[in-house]
Amino acid sequence: MDMLWQLKRRHRNNIWKHGLYYSSAVIFFFLVINIMTFKRHSTFLGGENNVDPGGTQFVSKFGISDIKYNVFQERKLKFHNSRRYMFKDKLRTLLDILENNLENKATYGSSENTILYRRYFSERLLYCDEVSSISDMTYMASGWTKAVYKGTYKGIPVAIKTVDVKGQDVTTCMDSGKSQTACYVKAAKKIVKEMVVLQALAGENTLKVLGFCLPRNADDSLWVAMVTELGEAVDLIKLLQMSWEDRLKVCLDITKIVNFMSQTPYGSMSMSDFRRQQFVLVDGNLKLSDVDDTGFEDPTCQTSDGCDVTFSSANFSQRTLCRHGRCVQYNEKKNLFNAGRHFVTFLLPHGAPRRLQSIIASVVKGYTNLTLSSEQLLKRMNMIVKLYRSGWYLNRTKSKKYNSSYKKLEQSDLPGQHDYRCQLSISMATCTVSVFDLWEAEDVCNNDNKCQGFVVTQQKTWTGRHLIHLKNNIGPPSFQQNTTLYIKPTGR
């Protein structure tokens, strides 16, 4: 019996082993087939990506010709087209509402909250009645089409953009023989477009739209207005007077903006007139504010000969590639060059820490010669911020120890006393600078002959550095819970 049992068990084992071998062979066979199929498919996709610079034709070794789109590009194009269609539909609908209402075709007695505005602007806070209640309206500036006012709504400062009836856009239109209403509507359409674009591009570096007013029936007065958060004009002199740290923030923000413009959900964004006046500062953050003259597609082309990005004022041009009928990165390169010219090239190098100057020079070169993409420039800008925030630029060695020789007086201050102006100050009335730590604060004071001490506050900058106030003399201190006074030793 034992022998018979052993024979049966051996027979079963042989069957199991043969089955295993057979299964392994089948799996191996299918694996080889899949690898060969995948390799062939990868070669095909690789061939699709190797479109010639003219974007005309590619013939692979498999005989496939006239490939216009690879899988990724086709999906990306469909995505941009669908988002662009929704954007244009929203803009077209609001423009129709504007024109119909001004032509007395609107429904009488309709509540503004019940018509299409709420559908298209779910986050809108202010309607016509609220806009009309804005107080302390003060004129700020005007351009070709718009006049900008500042006002107060429930204690919050806001900006109001409306049609400038005395502006060039309206007056030139009327000089051509058209009625005032027709010319007003023509100019108002630009405000409506700007309203839609700002909402579509909502983000940390885009001016926030709080509300708007469009005439909703024949009884309304002819008034189109957009309400946004209040920003400060980007003035050249103000930029140059900023501390290097604040200028670094502006350069980081403009790089973020250009990078975002190169890859919006609606396509690559173009600005026909890229200037500092199209941006504002809100709490130290640079934001895009003027977007009525924008588009969302790179120029069309037949060959790369029609894809030269030219800057006549700078006597500089660069050719981009023509692919699938579009000049690839045309808008991005144009925006990069203008962003460098109006912001980065003169704001970032001046006053920069010596150890950061090499990487800063590469960023400036990338903007000036268009040798880097917006994504590459953003990575380098983030690296500069990281190195500055970490104190790496101070070039300290671990073996070197810090021994303070300053006299420390906790909970002490010299408010309004012994202040003076210094070159790197962020204030017009005092010598106020940011420092990485106490060691750097003492180095700053030691290198300034006027400095006799400094007050360390709990205030921090956007990079997390402490603000200190340098003093040119020392007197009886006042009690202040959140400050510490450091007095320079005599003889220094």
C-alpha positions as CSV (number, residue, x, y, z in Angstrom):
1,M,0.0,0.0,0.0
2,D,2.8,2.4,0.9
3,M,4.5,1.7,-2.4
4,L,1.2,2.3,-4.3
5,W,0.7,5.6,-2.5
6,Q,4.2,6.7,-3.3
7,L,3.7,5.9,-7.0
8,K,0.4,7.9,-7.1
9,R,2.0,10.9,-5.4
10,R,5.0,10.8,-7.7
11,H,2.6,10.6,-10.7
12,R,0.7,13.7,-9.4
13,N,3.9,15.6,-8.9
14,N,5.0,14.8,-12.4
15,I,1.6,16.1,-13.8
16,W,1.9,19.3,-11.7
17,K,5.4,19.9,-12.8
18,H,4.5,19.4,-16.5
19,G,1.6,21.7,-16.0
20,L,3.8,24.3,-14.4
21,Y,6.3,24.1,-17.3
22,Y,3.5,24.3,-19.8
23,S,2.0,27.4,-18.1
24,S,5.4,29.1,-17.8
25,A,6.0,28.5,-21.5
26,V,2.6,30.0,-22.4
27,I,3.2,33.1,-20.2
28,F,6.7,33.5,-21.6
29,F,5.4,33.3,-25.1
30,F,2.7,36.0,-24.5
31,L,5.3,38.2,-22.7
32,V,7.6,38.1,-25.7
33,I,4.7,39.0,-28.0
34,N,3.7,41.9,-25.8
35,I,7.2,43.2,-25.6
36,M,7.6,43.1,-29.3
37,T,4.2,44.8,-29.8
38,F,5.1,47.5,-27.3
39,K,8.5,48.1,-28.8
40,R,6.9,48.5,-32.3
41,H,4.3,50.9,-30.9
42,S,6.9,52.9,-29.1
43,T,8.9,53.2,-32.2
44,F,5.8,54.4,-34.0
45,L,5.1,57.1,-31.3
46,G,8.7,58.1,-31.4
47,G,8.4,58.6,-35.1
48,E,5.4,60.7,-34.6
49,N,7.3,63.1,-32.3
50,N,10.1,63.6,-34.8
51,V,8.2,66.1,-37.0
52,D,10.4,68.1,-39.2
53,P,10.9,71.8,-38.3
54,G,8.5,72.8,-41.1
55,G,5.8,70.7,-39.6
56,T,5.0,69.2,-43.0
57,Q,5.6,65.5,-43.2
58,F,7.4,62.5,-41.6
59,V,7.8,59.1,-43.2
60,S,8.7,56.3,-40.7
61,K,10.3,53.0,-41.6
62,F,6.8,51.5,-41.5
63,G,5.8,53.8,-44.4
64,I,3.5,56.1,-42.3
65,S,3.3,59.6,-43.8
66,D,1.6,63.0,-43.2
67,I,1.4,62.5,-39.4
68,K,-0.2,65.7,-38.1
69,Y,-0.7,64.9,-34.4
70,N,0.7,62.5,-31.9
71,V,-1.5,61.2,-29.1
72,F,-0.4,63.7,-26.5
73,Q,-0.6,66.8,-28.8
74,E,-4.0,65.7,-30.1
75,R,-5.4,65.4,-26.5
76,K,-3.9,68.7,-25.5
77,L,-5.3,70.4,-28.5
78,K,-8.8,69.0,-27.9
79,F,-8.6,70.1,-24.2
80,H,-7.5,73.7,-25.2
81,N,-10.2,73.9,-27.9
82,S,-13.0,72.8,-25.5
83,R,-11.9,75.2,-22.8
84,R,-11.4,78.0,-25.4
85,Y,-14.9,77.3,-26.7
86,M,-16.4,77.6,-23.2
87,F,-14.5,80.8,-22.7
88,K,-15.7,82.3,-26.0
89,D,-19.2,81.2,-25.3
90,K,-19.2,83.0,-21.9
91,L,-17.8,86.1,-23.5
92,R,-20.3,86.0,-26.4
93,T,-23.2,85.6,-24.1
94,L,-22.3,88.5,-21.9
95,L,-21.7,90.7,-24.9
96,D,-25.1,89.7,-26.3
97,I,-26.7,90.6,-22.9
98,L,-24.9,94.0,-23.0
99,E,-26.0,94.8,-26.5
100,N,-29.6,93.5,-26.1
101,N,-30.1,95.4,-22.9
102,L,-28.9,98.7,-24.4
103,E,-31.2,98.2,-27.3
104,N,-34.2,97.9,-24.9
105,K,-34.7,94.1,-25.6
106,A,-34.2,93.0,-22.0
107,T,-37.0,91.6,-19.9
108,Y,-38.5,94.3,-17.7
109,G,-38.5,93.7,-14.0
110,S,-35.9,90.9,-14.0
111,S,-33.8,90.5,-10.9
112,E,-30.2,90.6,-11.8
113,N,-29.5,87.6,-9.6
114,T,-31.9,85.5,-11.6
115,I,-30.5,86.1,-15.1
116,L,-27.4,84.6,-16.7
117,Y,-24.9,86.6,-14.7
118,R,-25.0,84.2,-11.8
119,R,-24.5,81.2,-14.0
120,Y,-21.3,82.6,-15.4
121,F,-20.0,84.3,-12.3
122,S,-20.8,82.0,-9.3
123,E,-18.2,83.8,-7.1
124,R,-19.4,87.3,-7.9
125,L,-19.9,89.4,-4.8
126,L,-21.2,92.7,-6.0
127,Y,-24.1,93.5,-8.3
128,C,-25.3,96.8,-9.8
129,D,-27.0,98.0,-6.6
130,E,-23.8,97.3,-4.5
131,V,-21.6,98.9,-7.1
132,S,-23.7,102.0,-7.0
133,S,-23.3,102.2,-3.2
134,I,-19.5,102.3,-3.3
135,S,-18.4,105.5,-1.5
136,D,-15.4,107.8,-1.6
137,M,-15.0,107.5,-5.4
138,T,-11.7,109.1,-6.4
139,Y,-10.2,109.2,-9.9
140,M,-6.9,107.3,-10.2
141,A,-6.0,107.0,-13.9
142,S,-7.3,106.6,-17.4
143,G,-6.1,105.0,-20.7
144,W,-7.3,104.7,-24.3
145,T,-10.6,103.0,-23.2
146,K,-11.0,102.9,-19.5
147,A,-11.1,105.2,-16.5
148,V,-10.1,103.8,-13.1
149,Y,-11.4,105.0,-9.8
150,K,-10.8,103.9,-6.2
151,G,-13.6,103.7,-3.6
152,T,-14.7,102.0,-0.5
153,Y,-17.2,99.2,-0.1
154,K,-18.1,98.2,3.5
155,G,-14.8,99.5,4.7
156,I,-12.8,97.6,2.0
157,P,-10.8,99.6,-0.6
158,V,-11.8,98.6,-4.2
159,A,-11.0,99.7,-7.7
160,I,-13.7,100.5,-10.3
161,K,-13.0,100.3,-14.0
162,T,-15.5,101.9,-16.3
163,V,-15.7,103.4,-19.8
164,D,-13.9,106.7,-20.2
165,V,-16.4,108.7,-22.2
166,K,-13.7,111.3,-23.0
167,G,-11.1,108.7,-23.9
168,Q,-9.6,108.2,-27.3
169,D,-11.6,105.0,-28.0
170,V,-15.0,106.8,-27.6
171,T,-14.0,110.2,-29.1
172,T,-12.4,108.6,-32.2
173,C,-15.4,106.4,-32.7
174,M,-17.8,109.4,-32.5
175,D,-15.6,111.4,-34.9
176,S,-16.2,108.7,-37.5
177,G,-19.9,109.5,-37.4
178,K,-21.3,106.8,-35.0
179,S,-23.6,107.6,-32.1
180,Q,-22.4,108.0,-28.6
181,T,-24.4,104.9,-27.5
182,A,-22.8,102.8,-30.2
183,C,-19.3,104.1,-29.3
184,Y,-19.9,103.5,-25.6
185,V,-21.0,99.9,-26.3
186,K,-17.9,99.3,-28.4
187,A,-15.6,100.5,-25.6
188,A,-17.7,98.7,-23.0
189,K,-17.1,95.4,-24.8
190,K,-13.4,95.6,-23.9
191,I,-14.3,95.9,-20.2
192,V,-16.6,92.9,-20.5
193,K,-13.9,90.9,-22.2
194,E,-11.4,91.8,-19.5
195,M,-13.9,90.8,-16.8
196,V,-14.3,87.4,-18.4
197,V,-10.6,86.8,-19.0
198,L,-9.7,87.8,-15.4
199,Q,-12.3,85.4,-14.0
200,A,-11.1,82.6,-16.4
201,L,-7.5,83.1,-15.3
202,A,-8.3,83.5,-11.6
203,G,-5.2,82.8,-9.4
204,E,-2.7,84.3,-7.0
205,N,-1.1,86.5,-9.6
206,T,-4.3,87.7,-11.3
207,L,-6.3,90.7,-10.2
208,K,-9.5,89.4,-8.4
209,V,-12.8,90.5,-9.8
210,L,-15.3,91.3,-7.0
211,G,-18.3,92.2,-9.2
212,F,-19.6,94.2,-12.1
213,C,-22.6,96.1,-13.4
214,L,-24.2,95.7,-16.8
215,P,-27.5,97.4,-17.8
216,R,-30.2,94.8,-17.3
217,N,-33.2,96.6,-18.7
218,A,-34.3,99.8,-20.4
219,D,-34.8,101.7,-17.2
220,D,-31.1,101.3,-16.2
221,S,-28.7,104.1,-16.8
222,L,-26.0,103.5,-19.4
223,W,-23.2,102.4,-17.1
224,V,-20.8,99.5,-17.4
225,A,-18.4,98.9,-14.5
226,M,-16.1,96.2,-13.1
227,V,-15.0,96.1,-9.5
228,T,-11.8,94.5,-8.5
229,E,-9.4,94.4,-5.5
230,L,-7.4,97.6,-5.2
231,G,-3.9,97.5,-6.6
232,E,-1.0,99.9,-6.7
233,A,0.4,101.1,-10.0
234,V,3.8,99.6,-10.9
235,D,5.9,102.7,-11.0
236,L,9.5,102.5,-12.3
237,I,10.9,104.7,-9.6
238,K,9.1,102.8,-6.9
239,L,10.4,99.5,-8.2
240,L,14.0,100.9,-8.1
241,Q,13.6,102.1,-4.6
242,M,12.5,98.7,-3.3
243,S,14.8,96.5,-1.2
244,W,16.4,93.7,-3.1
245,E,14.3,91.2,-1.3
246,D,11.1,92.9,-2.5
247,R,12.5,93.2,-6.0
248,L,13.2,89.5,-5.9
249,K,9.5,88.9,-5.1
250,V,8.5,91.0,-8.1
251,C,10.8,89.1,-10.4
252,L,9.5,85.8,-9.0
253,D,5.9,86.9,-9.6
254,I,6.5,88.0,-13.2
255,T,8.2,84.7,-13.9
256,K,5.2,82.8,-12.4
257,I,2.9,84.9,-14.6
258,V,4.7,84.3,-17.8
259,N,5.0,80.6,-17.1
260,F,1.2,80.5,-16.4
261,M,0.5,82.4,-19.6
262,S,2.4,79.8,-21.6
263,Q,0.2,77.0,-20.5
264,T,-3.3,78.3,-19.6
265,P,-6.2,75.9,-20.0
266,Y,-7.2,78.0,-23.1
267,G,-3.9,77.8,-24.9
268,S,-0.7,80.0,-24.9
269,M,-1.6,83.5,-24.0
270,S,-0.5,86.6,-26.0
271,M,-0.4,90.2,-24.9
272,S,-0.3,92.7,-27.8
273,D,1.1,95.4,-25.6
274,F,3.2,94.0,-22.8
275,R,4.0,96.9,-20.4
276,R,4.4,97.6,-16.7
277,Q,1.1,99.5,-16.7
278,Q,-0.7,96.1,-17.3
279,F,0.3,95.0,-13.8
280,V,-0.4,96.2,-10.3
281,L,0.9,95.4,-6.8
282,V,-1.5,94.0,-4.2
283,D,0.1,93.6,-0.7
284,G,3.5,93.2,-2.3
285,N,2.3,90.7,-4.9
286,L,2.5,91.4,-8.6
287,K,-0.7,90.8,-10.4
288,L,-1.9,90.9,-14.0
289,S,-4.7,93.4,-14.3
290,D,-5.1,94.7,-17.9
291,V,-6.1,91.9,-20.2
292,D,-8.5,93.3,-22.7
293,D,-5.9,93.0,-25.6
294,T,-5.1,89.3,-25.2
295,G,-5.4,86.2,-27.2
296,F,-4.9,82.5,-26.6
297,E,-3.3,80.9,-29.7
298,D,0.2,81.0,-31.2
299,P,0.3,82.5,-34.7
300,T,-0.4,80.3,-37.7
301,C,2.3,79.3,-40.1
302,Q,3.2,77.2,-43.1
303,T,7.0,76.9,-42.4
304,S,9.4,78.1,-39.7
305,D,10.3,81.1,-42.0
306,G,7.1,82.7,-40.7
307,C,7.9,82.2,-37.1
308,D,10.4,84.9,-36.3
309,V,9.8,86.6,-32.9
310,T,11.1,90.1,-33.7
311,F,11.8,93.0,-31.3
312,S,12.6,95.9,-33.5
313,S,13.3,98.3,-30.6
314,A,16.0,96.0,-29.3
315,N,17.3,94.9,-32.7
316,F,16.8,91.3,-31.7
317,S,14.9,88.3,-33.2
318,Q,14.7,84.6,-32.7
319,R,13.0,81.9,-34.8
320,T,10.6,79.3,-33.4
321,L,9.5,76.1,-35.0
322,C,6.4,75.7,-37.1
323,R,4.6,72.6,-36.0
324,H,1.0,71.5,-36.9
325,G,0.4,74.9,-38.4
326,R,1.4,76.9,-35.3
327,C,4.6,78.8,-34.3
328,V,5.5,76.8,-31.2
329,Q,6.4,78.9,-28.1
330,Y,6.0,82.1,-30.1
331,N,3.8,83.8,-27.5
332,E,5.9,82.5,-24.6
333,K,9.2,83.8,-26.1
334,K,7.6,87.2,-26.8
335,N,6.2,87.4,-23.2
336,L,9.6,86.3,-21.8
337,F,11.6,89.0,-23.6
338,N,9.2,91.7,-22.6
339,A,9.0,90.5,-19.0
340,G,12.8,90.6,-18.9
341,R,13.0,94.0,-20.4
342,H,10.4,95.6,-18.2
343,F,11.2,93.8,-14.9
344,V,13.9,91.2,-14.4
345,T,17.0,92.5,-16.2
346,F,17.2,95.7,-14.2
347,L,15.5,94.7,-10.9
348,L,17.2,91.4,-10.1
349,P,21.0,92.0,-10.4
350,H,21.2,95.4,-8.6
351,G,22.1,94.9,-4.9
352,A,22.0,91.1,-5.0
353,P,24.1,89.2,-2.5
354,R,27.5,88.4,-4.1
355,R,27.2,84.6,-3.8
356,L,23.9,84.6,-5.7
357,Q,25.1,86.7,-8.6
358,S,26.2,83.7,-10.8
359,I,22.7,82.1,-10.9
360,I,21.1,85.5,-11.2
361,A,23.3,86.2,-14.3
362,S,22.0,82.9,-15.8
363,V,18.4,84.0,-15.3
364,V,19.1,87.5,-16.8
365,K,20.7,85.8,-19.8
366,G,17.8,83.4,-20.2
367,Y,15.4,86.4,-20.4
368,T,17.6,88.5,-22.6
369,N,18.7,85.9,-25.1
370,L,15.6,83.6,-24.8
371,T,17.9,80.7,-24.0
372,L,15.6,79.2,-21.3
373,S,11.9,78.4,-21.2
374,S,9.6,80.0,-18.7
375,E,9.5,76.7,-16.8
376,Q,13.3,76.6,-16.6
377,L,13.5,80.2,-15.5
378,L,10.9,79.6,-12.8
379,K,12.9,76.7,-11.4
380,R,16.0,78.9,-11.2
381,M,14.0,81.7,-9.6
382,N,12.7,79.3,-7.0
383,M,16.3,78.1,-6.4
384,I,17.4,81.7,-5.8
385,V,14.6,82.2,-3.3
386,K,15.5,79.0,-1.5
387,L,19.2,79.9,-1.2
388,Y,18.4,83.3,0.0
389,R,15.8,82.1,2.5
390,S,18.2,79.5,3.9
391,G,21.1,82.0,4.4
392,W,23.3,80.1,2.0
393,Y,24.4,83.3,0.5
394,L,26.2,84.2,3.7
395,N,28.9,81.6,3.0
396,R,29.5,80.6,6.6
397,T,31.6,77.6,7.6
398,K,30.5,75.2,10.3
399,S,33.8,75.6,12.1
400,K,33.2,79.3,12.6
401,K,31.4,80.2,15.8
402,Y,29.3,83.3,16.5
403,N,30.1,85.2,19.6
404,S,28.0,88.4,20.2
405,S,29.7,91.4,21.6
406,Y,26.6,93.6,21.6
407,K,24.7,94.5,24.8
408,K,21.2,93.0,24.8
409,L,18.2,94.8,26.3
410,E,15.1,92.7,26.1
411,Q,11.6,94.2,25.8
412,S,13.2,97.5,24.8
413,D,12.8,99.9,21.9
414,L,13.6,103.4,20.7
415,P,10.4,104.3,18.9
416,G,10.7,107.4,16.7
417,Q,14.2,108.2,18.1
418,H,17.6,108.2,16.4
419,D,16.3,107.0,13.1
420,Y,18.2,107.7,9.8
421,R,18.0,106.9,6.2
422,C,20.2,104.2,4.7
423,Q,20.7,102.8,1.2
424,L,19.1,99.4,1.7
425,S,16.2,100.5,3.8
426,I,12.6,99.4,2.9
427,S,11.3,102.5,4.6
428,M,11.5,106.1,3.5
429,A,11.9,107.5,7.0
430,T,14.0,104.9,8.9
431,C,16.9,102.5,8.3
432,T,14.9,99.3,8.3
433,V,16.3,96.1,6.8
434,S,15.7,92.4,6.9
435,V,18.3,89.9,8.2
436,F,18.7,86.2,8.3
437,D,19.7,86.1,12.0
438,L,21.3,88.1,14.8
439,W,24.8,87.4,13.4
440,E,23.9,89.1,10.1
441,A,22.2,92.0,11.9
442,E,25.4,92.7,13.8
443,D,27.5,92.5,10.6
444,V,25.1,95.0,9.0
445,C,25.5,97.4,11.9
446,N,29.3,96.9,12.1
447,N,29.6,97.8,8.4
448,D,27.7,101.1,8.8
449,N,29.6,103.9,10.5
450,K,26.3,105.6,11.5
451,C,24.9,102.6,13.2
452,Q,25.2,102.5,17.0
453,G,22.7,99.8,17.6
454,F,19.5,98.2,16.3
455,V,16.1,97.0,17.4
456,V,15.0,93.5,16.5
457,T,11.2,93.1,15.9
458,Q,8.9,90.2,15.5
459,Q,7.9,91.4,12.0
460,K,8.9,89.1,9.2
461,T,9.2,89.5,5.5
462,W,7.8,87.2,2.8
463,T,10.9,85.0,3.0
464,G,10.7,84.7,6.8
465,R,13.5,87.1,7.6
466,H,13.3,89.4,10.6
467,L,13.0,93.2,10.3
468,I,15.4,95.3,12.3
469,H,15.6,99.1,12.8
470,L,19.1,100.6,12.8
471,K,19.8,103.5,15.1
472,N,22.5,106.2,14.9
473,N,22.5,106.9,18.6
474,I,21.3,105.3,21.9
475,G,19.1,106.9,24.5
476,P,16.9,105.8,27.4
477,P,14.9,102.9,25.9
478,S,11.1,102.5,26.2
479,F,9.3,99.3,27.2
480,Q,8.1,97.3,24.3
481,Q,7.2,93.6,24.8
482,N,7.9,92.3,21.3
483,T,11.2,94.1,20.5
484,T,14.9,93.7,21.7
485,L,17.5,96.4,21.6
486,Y,21.1,95.6,20.8
487,I,23.8,98.2,21.5
488,K,27.1,98.3,19.6
489,P,30.2,98.1,21.9
490,T,32.3,101.2,22.1
491,G,35.3,101.4,19.8
492,R,33.6,99.8,16.8
